[in-house]
Each structure stands twice: as C-alpha cells, then as structure tokens.
C-alpha cells in the first residue's frame, strides 16, 4: 500500500512539473531561481538520469519497463515500511521518465514509441553540470536509501540482521580462570580474587594461584 502511494505521489509530481515546464519555460534558456544555487533550464534529454548516456533512449525504455515489472511482481513480498518507500520512489521515478520516452517527441520532432525525449529542467551548477527532473531525484534517492538499509541490515521482509554479540565465556579485564583440583576457580592476576564453585571468595596474589574455598 505504501509502495503504491509513494509511487503515485512521485509520478504525479514528476508529470505535473513537466507539464508546467513545457507550458511556461522557454527551451534552452536558463532561468535563475536562487542565483547559481538553483536554476530552471528546460532541455529534452535522450539519455538516462542526469542526462547520462545520451543517444540510447530505446535501451533505457526497455530497462525501465523491466524494472517496473520486477517491482510490481515482488511488491507483495515487501514487509518493511522503509523498503516500501525505497521501491515506491524507484517505481514512481522510473514510470515518470518511461512515460516521456513512450509519449514525447524524439530528436526529429516525431512521436516514436520508446524513443521520446525526457523533459529535464532542474539545474544546480554548484553541485553538478547535469540537468535533471523530479523522477531523477526519486530514482537516485531510492538508490541511496537502498544502500543505507542494506548496510544497516534491514531486509525487505521486515526483519533485521542481528548484531554480533559478545563471545560467550569471555571474562572481564582478561582474567585467566583456572579450575583447581578441589573444584575451585582461581584468578592468577595480581590482587585478584578467587571464587569457589560453592560461591566463597578468597583474596589472591600474583603467583600464589590462591585457591578459594579450600
């Protein structure tokens, strides 16, 4: 349920923002919003997220379709809220850009199934030269969360990898414990105490191997 809601929110935000860009901004003209920190720069991208691998639109259309199918198939196995958000972000972002590739015009101004150009408009020159969109942000955010959850040991079924516990049988301050002939245990550290199996305690000193309880 959460996965679907997240995907719908991302997809809707992505498509509405692109409709606004195409109806408001002039293609190829930079419009400063917060100086050089944030600019709107309307471009049409034939590649992947952040304008990478331009000229291979059909390849990413196929990959996006495969990712979408895989997420839908495995959605029922997700029992973790965090993982639901991860795959919701990924699904919404993937569908957002896939919609552009399936419905938008290609570089020649013709609507060609699978070869449409993706609408990008967010520019942050101080961070990276690439121009991106809401779908790209969702996809990259999902990948970052995926790595974080994996490192923290969270599984998609809602369980978590148990932390390594302290080895059993360890003793404080590295004390060496010996079992005496009479069934007592003694510390051989200087100033240590020997504790008998019967619960009695006797002071010991280095080298005398004090046998408590005798």
Backbone as JSON, one array per atom type, in Angstrom:
{
  "sequence": "XXXXXXXXXXXXXXXXXXXXXXXXXXXXXXXXXXXXXXXXXXXXXXXXXXXXXXXXXXXXXXXXXXXXXXXXXXXXXXXXXXXXXXXXXXXXXXXXXXXXXXXXXXXXXXXXXXXXXXXXXXXXXXXXXXXXXXXXXXXXXXXXXXXXXXXXXXXXXXXXXXXXXXXXXXXXXXXXXXXXXXXXXXXXXXXXXXXXXXXXXXXXXXXXXXXXXX",
  "N": [[0.83, -1.21, 0.0], [1.84, 1.31, 0.92], [3.98, 1.46, -0.81], [2.7, 1.76, -3.28], [1.34, 4.21, -2.9], [3.5, 5.98, -2.53], [4.73, 5.74, -5.03], [2.73, 6.76, -6.73], [2.53, 9.43, -5.82], [5.11, 10.41, -6.45], [5.17, 10.0, -9.24], [3.0, 11.6, -10.09], [3.84, 14.16, -9.23], [6.11, 14.43, -10.81], [5.11, 14.34, -13.5], [3.29, 16.49, -13.52], [5.01, 18.62, -12.99], [6.54, 18.59, -15.3], [4.66, 19.18, -17.27], [4.11, 21.79, -16.52], [6.6, 22.96, -17.01], [6.87, 22.68, -19.84], [4.82, 24.34, -20.68], [5.44, 26.79, -19.68], [8.24, 27.53, -19.47], [10.98, 28.59, -21.59], [12.56, 26.68, -23.98], [15.95, 25.76, -23.64], [16.79, 28.08, -22.39], [18.15, 29.56, -19.57], [16.77, 30.04, -16.35], [17.25, 31.74, -13.54], [16.57, 30.83, -10.19], [17.34, 30.69, -7.51], [19.74, 32.23, -7.74], [22.95, 31.01, -8.6], [22.61, 28.74, -7.23], [20.19, 27.35, -7.62], [18.59, 26.72, -10.64], [16.22, 26.92, -13.33], [16.21, 25.1, -16.23], [15.17, 24.36, -19.2], [15.41, 21.47, -21.01], [15.56, 18.79, -23.44], [16.07, 15.47, -22.95], [17.82, 12.75, -24.3], [18.89, 10.62, -23.0], [19.77, 8.83, -19.98], [19.1, 9.13, -16.41], [19.98, 12.36, -15.13], [20.98, 13.26, -17.55], [22.72, 11.4, -18.62], [24.48, 9.12, -20.83], [23.47, 9.84, -23.44], [21.54, 9.39, -26.41], [20.83, 6.76, -26.34], [18.16, 6.08, -25.98], [16.15, 4.08, -26.44], [17.23, 1.85, -25.21], [17.13, 2.45, -22.5], [14.42, 2.65, -22.24], [13.59, 0.01, -22.45], [14.92, -1.11, -20.22], [13.69, 0.35, -18.16], [11.08, -0.57, -18.37], [11.44, -3.25, -17.66], [12.35, -3.0, -15.0], [10.07, -1.88, -13.84], [8.19, -3.99, -14.09], [9.43, -5.98, -12.52], [9.42, -4.8, -9.95], [6.65, -4.61, -9.46], [5.94, -7.33, -9.47], [7.34, -8.35, -7.24], [6.34, -6.86, -5.19], [4.49, -7.76, -3.26], [6.01, -9.19, -1.51], [7.31, -7.44, 0.09], [7.68, -6.37, 3.32], [8.55, -4.39, 4.87], [8.42, -1.05, 5.96], [10.3, 0.92, 5.32], [11.6, -0.23, 3.1], [9.45, -0.33, 1.38], [9.07, 2.36, 0.82], [11.46, 2.85, -0.52], [11.23, 1.25, -2.9], [8.89, 2.37, -3.84], [9.66, 5.0, -4.48], [11.51, 4.39, -6.49], [9.89, 3.08, -8.38], [7.95, 5.08, -9.01], [9.63, 7.12, -10.05], [10.84, 5.77, -12.2], [8.62, 5.15, -13.83], [7.84, 7.74, -14.4], [9.87, 8.86, -16.1], [9.79, 6.91, -18.06], [7.27, 7.29, -19.16], [7.68, 9.68, -20.55], [9.47, 8.8, -22.52], [7.87, 7.14, -23.97], [5.78, 8.69, -24.9], [6.55, 11.29, -25.65], [8.03, 13.57, -28.09], [10.71, 12.65, -30.37], [14.18, 13.37, -31.17], [13.81, 14.38, -33.71], [11.44, 15.57, -33.73], [9.27, 13.92, -33.88], [6.79, 11.73, -32.65], [7.83, 8.83, -31.44], [7.49, 5.6, -30.47], [8.99, 4.64, -27.5], [11.28, 6.09, -27.98], [11.12, 8.7, -27.2], [11.99, 11.99, -25.96], [13.2, 12.84, -22.76], [11.91, 15.15, -20.41], [13.83, 17.53, -18.86], [14.73, 19.86, -16.28], [15.76, 20.92, -13.92], [18.47, 22.56, -12.57], [21.54, 22.62, -10.95], [24.22, 24.12, -10.78], [26.36, 24.4, -8.96], [26.62, 21.96, -7.8], [26.55, 19.86, -9.71], [27.06, 19.44, -13.26], [24.99, 18.38, -14.74], [21.54, 18.3, -15.87], [18.36, 17.76, -14.47], [15.32, 16.04, -13.35], [12.2, 15.68, -11.46], [11.65, 12.94, -11.34], [14.21, 11.83, -11.66], [15.41, 12.63, -9.28], [13.93, 11.14, -7.45], [14.63, 8.52, -8.19], [17.44, 8.42, -7.73], [17.45, 8.99, -5.0], [16.16, 6.71, -4.03], [18.09, 4.77, -4.56], [20.16, 5.57, -2.87], [18.93, 5.21, -0.36], [18.51, 2.48, -0.51], [21.13, 1.44, -0.38], [21.81, 2.35, 2.19], [19.93, 1.01, 3.88], [20.65, -1.6, 3.36], [23.28, -1.69, 4.39], [22.68, -1.29, 7.05], [21.45, -3.59, 7.67], [18.73, -4.18, 7.25], [16.02, -6.09, 6.07], [13.85, -6.87, 3.26], [11.65, -8.24, 4.12], [11.0, -7.23, 6.53], [12.54, -7.99, 8.67], [15.64, -7.82, 10.59], [19.15, -7.93, 10.32], [20.82, -9.65, 12.84], [22.85, -8.15, 15.38], [26.34, -8.7, 16.0], [27.01, -10.56, 18.82], [28.63, -10.45, 22.06], [31.34, -12.71, 22.49], [30.7, -15.82, 24.06], [31.7, -16.94, 27.34], [33.75, -15.16, 27.81], [35.88, -13.17, 29.92], [36.11, -10.53, 32.36], [38.51, -7.86, 32.08], [40.46, -9.5, 31.02], [41.07, -11.66, 32.69], [42.5, -14.73, 33.75], [41.09, -17.79, 34.24], [41.26, -20.52, 36.35], [40.69, -23.95, 36.99], [40.65, -25.48, 40.0], [42.01, -28.33, 41.76], [40.28, -29.09, 43.74], [37.9, -28.37, 42.82], [37.6, -25.62, 42.63], [37.7, -22.21, 41.42], [40.27, -20.02, 40.35], [41.79, -16.77, 40.2], [44.63, -15.62, 38.47], [45.64, -13.16, 38.29], [47.39, -10.28, 39.54], [46.48, -9.22, 42.76], [43.97, -10.2, 42.39], [40.86, -11.95, 42.97], [39.84, -15.17, 44.09], [37.24, -17.28, 43.21], [35.22, -19.62, 44.55], [33.5, -22.59, 43.44], [31.47, -23.1, 45.14], [30.68, -20.61, 45.8], [32.2, -19.12, 47.6], [34.57, -16.51, 48.35], [37.96, -15.65, 47.99], [40.85, -13.76, 48.68], [43.59, -13.25, 46.43], [47.0, -13.42, 45.24], [49.48, -12.44, 42.88], [51.02, -15.14, 41.38], [50.62, -16.92, 43.52], [48.46, -18.32, 42.95], [46.07, -18.48, 44.38], [43.75, -20.51, 46.02], [40.48, -20.42, 46.2], [37.97, -21.16, 48.61], [39.11, -23.38, 49.82]],
  "CA": [[0.0, 0.0, 0.0], [2.72, 2.47, 1.0], [4.76, 1.48, -2.05], [1.86, 2.33, -4.33], [1.1, 5.63, -2.61], [4.75, 6.7, -2.81], [4.93, 5.75, -6.48], [1.74, 7.67, -7.31], [2.92, 10.8, -5.47], [6.29, 10.77, -7.24], [4.78, 10.05, -10.65], [2.15, 12.77, -10.29], [4.67, 15.36, -9.11], [7.0, 14.48, -11.97], [4.38, 14.68, -14.71], [2.74, 17.85, -13.41], [6.11, 19.57, -13.12], [6.95, 18.61, -16.71], [3.63, 19.92, -18.0], [4.33, 23.21, -16.2], [7.82, 23.38, -17.71], [6.62, 22.81, -21.27], [3.88, 25.42, -20.94], [5.89, 28.04, -19.07], [9.63, 27.88, -19.73], [11.49, 28.58, -22.96], [13.58, 25.63, -24.09], [17.32, 26.2, -23.86], [17.06, 29.35, -21.72], [18.29, 29.4, -18.13], [16.01, 30.98, -15.53], [17.71, 31.64, -12.15], [15.56, 30.83, -9.13], [18.13, 31.1, -6.34], [21.07, 32.51, -8.25], [23.61, 29.83, -9.15], [22.28, 27.58, -6.4], [19.11, 26.63, -8.29], [18.11, 27.33, -11.88], [15.37, 26.11, -14.2], [16.8, 25.13, -17.58], [14.37, 23.4, -19.95], [16.06, 20.73, -22.08], [15.0, 17.48, -23.74], [17.18, 14.54, -22.74], [17.66, 11.45, -24.95], [19.63, 9.6, -22.24], [19.27, 8.34, -18.7], [19.01, 10.13, -15.37], [21.03, 13.37, -15.1], [21.47, 13.46, -18.91], [23.79, 10.45, -18.91], [24.33, 8.17, -21.93], [22.56, 10.36, -24.45], [21.52, 8.67, -27.67], [20.46, 5.35, -26.14], [16.84, 6.17, -25.38], [15.41, 2.82, -26.51], [17.8, 0.92, -24.24], [16.6, 2.8, -21.18], [13.0, 2.35, -22.25], [13.48, -1.42, -22.15], [15.34, -1.3, -18.84], [12.67, 0.91, -17.3], [9.94, -1.48, -18.41], [11.82, -4.44, -16.89], [12.37, -2.6, -13.59], [8.68, -1.71, -13.43], [7.58, -5.32, -13.95], [10.06, -6.66, -11.39], [8.92, -4.2, -8.71], [5.24, -4.99, -9.3], [5.89, -8.76, -9.16], [7.87, -8.61, -5.91], [5.77, -5.91, -4.23], [3.79, -8.46, -2.18], [6.98, -9.76, -0.58], [7.88, -6.37, 0.89], [7.01, -6.22, 4.6], [9.23, -3.31, 5.57], [7.98, 0.29, 5.57], [11.43, 1.61, 4.68], [11.81, -0.8, 1.77], [8.3, 0.06, 0.56], [9.37, 3.71, 0.36], [12.55, 2.72, -1.5], [10.72, 0.77, -4.19], [7.9, 3.34, -4.31], [10.42, 6.06, -5.13], [12.09, 3.86, -7.72], [8.81, 2.82, -9.34], [7.4, 6.35, -9.47], [10.61, 7.79, -10.89], [11.02, 5.01, -13.43], [7.43, 5.36, -14.66], [7.81, 9.13, -14.85], [10.73, 9.02, -17.27], [9.33, 5.99, -19.11], [6.15, 7.95, -19.82], [8.24, 10.62, -21.52], [10.07, 8.07, -23.63], [6.81, 6.48, -24.75], [4.77, 9.63, -25.41], [7.09, 12.57, -26.1], [8.68, 13.59, -29.4], [12.13, 12.35, -30.39], [15.02, 14.49, -31.6], [13.37, 14.87, -35.0], [10.12, 16.15, -33.59], [8.26, 12.9, -34.18], [6.49, 10.83, -31.54], [8.24, 7.47, -31.79], [7.33, 4.79, -29.27], [10.22, 4.2, -26.87], [12.41, 6.96, -28.3], [10.82, 10.07, -26.84], [12.99, 12.69, -25.16], [12.77, 13.11, -21.39], [11.93, 16.57, -20.05], [14.66, 17.89, -17.71], [14.67, 21.31, -16.09], [16.38, 21.36, -12.66], [19.91, 22.74, -12.71], [22.29, 23.06, -9.75], [25.61, 24.19, -11.27], [27.33, 24.29, -7.87], [26.73, 20.56, -7.38], [26.85, 19.02, -10.87], [26.71, 20.12, -14.52], [23.83, 17.74, -15.35], [20.2, 18.84, -15.64], [17.55, 16.59, -14.12], [13.91, 16.3, -13.07], [11.7, 15.09, -10.21], [11.82, 11.48, -11.43], [15.62, 11.53, -11.42], [15.65, 12.8, -7.84], [13.33, 9.99, -6.77], [15.42, 7.32, -8.51], [18.72, 8.49, -7.02], [17.15, 8.89, -3.57], [15.86, 5.3, -3.74], [19.35, 4.04, -4.57], [20.87, 5.92, -1.63], [18.24, 4.54, 0.74], [18.76, 1.05, -0.65], [22.46, 1.17, 0.16], [21.77, 2.59, 3.63], [19.19, -0.06, 4.52], [21.46, -2.82, 3.23], [24.39, -1.6, 5.34], [22.12, -1.38, 8.39], [20.97, -4.95, 7.88], [17.28, -4.31, 7.15], [15.58, -6.93, 4.97], [12.56, -6.46, 2.7], [10.57, -8.92, 4.82], [10.78, -6.55, 7.8], [13.49, -8.45, 9.69], [16.91, -7.13, 10.58], [20.31, -8.76, 10.6], [21.21, -9.49, 14.25], [24.2, -7.67, 15.63], [27.24, -9.68, 16.58], [27.03, -10.49, 20.29], [29.93, -10.7, 22.68], [31.61, -14.14, 22.59], [30.42, -16.43, 25.36], [32.86, -17.45, 28.07], [34.79, -14.16, 28.0], [35.99, -12.7, 31.3], [36.47, -9.13, 32.48], [39.91, -7.45, 32.25], [41.35, -10.53, 30.53], [41.47, -12.54, 33.78], [42.62, -16.14, 33.43], [40.4, -18.56, 35.27], [41.74, -21.89, 36.44], [39.88, -24.87, 37.78], [41.51, -26.17, 40.95], [41.79, -29.76, 41.96], [39.16, -29.3, 44.64], [36.7, -27.86, 42.21], [37.5, -24.18, 42.82], [38.28, -21.42, 40.34], [41.17, -19.02, 40.92], [42.34, -15.77, 39.31], [46.08, -15.55, 38.64], [46.07, -11.78, 38.16], [47.79, -9.65, 40.79], [45.42, -8.58, 43.51], [42.67, -10.72, 42.01], [40.18, -12.8, 43.93], [39.45, -16.48, 43.59], [35.86, -17.56, 43.56], [34.96, -21.05, 44.57], [32.26, -23.04, 42.83], [30.44, -23.05, 46.17], [30.3, -19.22, 46.0], [33.08, -18.43, 48.54], [35.56, -15.65, 47.71], [39.19, -15.56, 48.75], [41.82, -12.88, 48.03], [44.75, -13.94, 45.89], [48.08, -12.55, 44.8], [50.15, -12.94, 41.69], [51.99, -16.2, 41.56], [50.31, -17.94, 44.52], [47.35, -19.14, 42.43], [45.21, -18.69, 45.53], [42.63, -21.42, 45.77], [39.39, -20.04, 47.06], [37.06, -22.21, 49.03], [39.81, -24.51, 50.43]],
  "C": [[0.87, 1.26, 0.0], [3.55, 2.6, -0.27], [3.95, 2.15, -3.16], [1.61, 3.81, -4.14], [2.33, 6.47, -2.94], [4.97, 6.83, -4.3], [3.98, 6.74, -7.16], [2.11, 9.13, -7.05], [4.09, 11.27, -6.32], [5.92, 10.94, -8.71], [3.95, 11.3, -10.95], [2.96, 14.05, -10.24], [5.57, 15.53, -10.33], [6.26, 14.94, -13.22], [3.79, 16.08, -14.68], [3.83, 18.9, -13.58], [6.57, 19.69, -14.57], [5.93, 19.35, -17.58], [3.79, 21.42, -17.76], [5.54, 23.75, -16.96], [7.55, 23.62, -19.19], [5.69, 23.97, -21.61], [4.38, 26.78, -20.46], [7.3, 28.47, -19.49], [9.97, 27.82, -21.21], [12.64, 27.58, -23.05], [14.95, 26.23, -24.39], [17.68, 27.51, -23.2], [17.07, 29.14, -20.22], [17.5, 30.48, -17.39], [16.43, 30.82, -14.07], [16.55, 31.72, -11.16], [16.2, 31.28, -7.83], [19.57, 31.33, -6.79], [21.66, 31.29, -8.92], [23.3, 28.57, -8.36], [21.21, 26.72, -7.05], [18.62, 27.41, -9.5], [17.15, 26.36, -12.58], [15.88, 26.26, -15.63], [16.14, 24.01, -18.39], [15.17, 22.78, -21.1], [15.33, 19.41, -22.29], [16.15, 16.48, -23.78], [16.92, 13.18, -23.4], [18.32, 10.31, -24.17], [18.95, 9.19, -20.97], [19.19, 9.49, -17.7], [20.21, 11.06, -15.4], [21.73, 13.52, -16.45], [22.63, 12.53, -19.27], [23.44, 9.56, -20.1], [23.32, 8.64, -22.97], [22.67, 9.55, -25.74], [21.15, 7.21, -27.55], [19.08, 5.25, -25.5], [16.12, 4.83, -25.34], [15.92, 1.8, -25.51], [17.21, 1.19, -22.86], [15.09, 2.59, -21.11], [12.76, 0.89, -21.89], [13.84, -1.7, -20.7], [14.28, -0.8, -17.86], [11.45, 0.01, -17.24], [10.22, -2.73, -17.57], [11.79, -4.13, -15.39], [10.94, -2.47, -13.05], [8.0, -3.05, -13.17], [8.13, -6.04, -12.73], [9.52, -6.11, -10.06], [7.48, -4.62, -8.44], [5.12, -6.46, -8.88], [6.29, -9.03, -7.71], [7.27, -7.71, -4.82], [5.13, -6.62, -3.04], [4.75, -9.05, -1.14], [7.58, -8.72, 0.36], [7.05, -6.18, 2.15], [7.61, -5.08, 5.43], [8.76, -1.96, 5.05], [9.08, 1.02, 4.8], [11.66, 1.1, 3.26], [10.65, -0.47, 0.84], [8.51, 1.46, 0.0], [10.44, 3.68, -0.72], [12.0, 2.33, -2.87], [9.6, 1.65, -4.73], [8.56, 4.49, -5.04], [10.97, 5.6, -6.48], [11.02, 3.64, -8.79], [8.23, 4.12, -9.9], [8.33, 7.09, -10.4], [10.8, 7.1, -12.23], [9.84, 5.21, -14.38], [7.35, 6.78, -15.2], [8.63, 9.33, -16.1], [10.31, 8.09, -18.41], [8.15, 6.59, -19.87], [6.63, 8.93, -20.87], [8.77, 9.89, -22.75], [9.02, 7.42, -24.54], [5.87, 7.47, -25.43], [5.31, 10.94, -25.97], [7.76, 12.43, -27.48], [10.15, 13.23, -29.29], [12.91, 13.55, -30.9], [14.61, 15.1, -32.92], [11.97, 15.47, -34.95], [8.99, 15.21, -33.89], [8.05, 12.03, -32.95], [6.77, 9.4, -31.99], [8.28, 6.63, -30.53], [8.68, 4.29, -28.75], [11.41, 5.09, -27.1], [12.14, 8.43, -27.99], [11.89, 10.68, -25.95], [12.41, 13.04, -23.79], [12.92, 14.6, -21.08], [12.75, 16.77, -18.77], [14.62, 19.4, -17.53], [15.35, 21.81, -14.82], [17.9, 21.41, -12.83], [20.51, 23.28, -11.42], [23.77, 23.07, -10.11], [26.66, 23.99, -10.19], [27.58, 22.83, -7.48], [27.14, 19.63, -8.53], [26.43, 19.75, -12.13], [25.43, 19.57, -15.15], [22.53, 18.45, -15.0], [19.27, 17.66, -15.43], [16.11, 16.99, -13.82], [13.49, 15.61, -11.78], [11.88, 13.58, -10.2], [13.25, 11.06, -11.14], [15.95, 11.61, -9.93], [15.12, 11.59, -7.07], [14.16, 8.72, -6.98], [16.73, 7.31, -7.72], [18.5, 8.37, -5.52], [16.87, 7.44, -3.18], [17.14, 4.47, -3.69], [20.17, 4.32, -3.3], [20.26, 5.22, -0.43], [18.46, 3.04, 0.7], [20.11, 0.66, -0.06], [22.46, 1.31, 1.68], [21.08, 1.44, 4.36], [19.97, -1.38, 4.47], [22.6, -2.83, 4.24], [23.9, -1.75, 6.78], [21.5, -2.75, 8.69], [19.47, -5.13, 7.83], [16.92, -5.12, 5.92], [14.2, -6.5, 4.49], [11.39, -7.14, 3.4], [10.31, -8.32, 6.21], [11.72, -6.97, 8.92], [14.79, -7.66, 9.56], [18.03, -8.09, 10.97], [20.74, -8.56, 12.05], [22.64, -9.0, 14.39], [25.05, -8.77, 16.26], [27.31, -9.49, 18.08], [28.42, -10.8, 20.81], [30.15, -12.2, 22.83], [31.33, -14.66, 24.0], [31.7, -16.93, 26.01], [33.96, -16.44, 28.27], [34.76, -13.66, 29.43], [36.44, -11.26, 31.32], [37.97, -8.98, 32.67], [40.87, -8.55, 31.84], [41.81, -11.48, 31.6], [41.5, -13.98, 33.31], [42.02, -16.94, 34.57], [40.84, -20.01, 35.21], [40.81, -22.71, 37.31], [40.79, -25.68, 38.68], [41.13, -27.63, 41.11], [40.58, -30.04, 42.82], [37.87, -28.74, 44.09], [36.5, -26.39, 42.43], [38.1, -23.47, 41.63], [39.1, -20.32, 40.95], [41.65, -18.06, 39.86], [43.83, -15.69, 39.56], [46.57, -14.13, 38.42], [46.42, -11.21, 39.52], [46.63, -8.97, 41.47], [44.05, -9.12, 43.21], [42.09, -11.56, 43.12], [39.85, -14.12, 43.27], [38.06, -16.78, 44.11], [35.62, -19.06, 43.49], [33.64, -21.38, 43.92], [31.13, -22.96, 43.83], [30.06, -21.61, 46.52], [31.19, -18.47, 46.96], [34.12, -17.64, 47.78], [36.77, -15.55, 48.6], [40.15, -14.67, 47.99], [43.01, -13.67, 47.55], [45.8, -12.96, 45.48], [48.78, -13.24, 43.65], [51.17, -14.03, 42.06], [51.56, -17.23, 42.57], [49.13, -18.8, 44.07], [46.37, -19.46, 43.5], [44.03, -19.54, 45.23], [41.53, -21.07, 46.74], [38.55, -21.23, 47.44], [37.74, -23.38, 49.67], [40.19, -24.19, 51.87]]
}
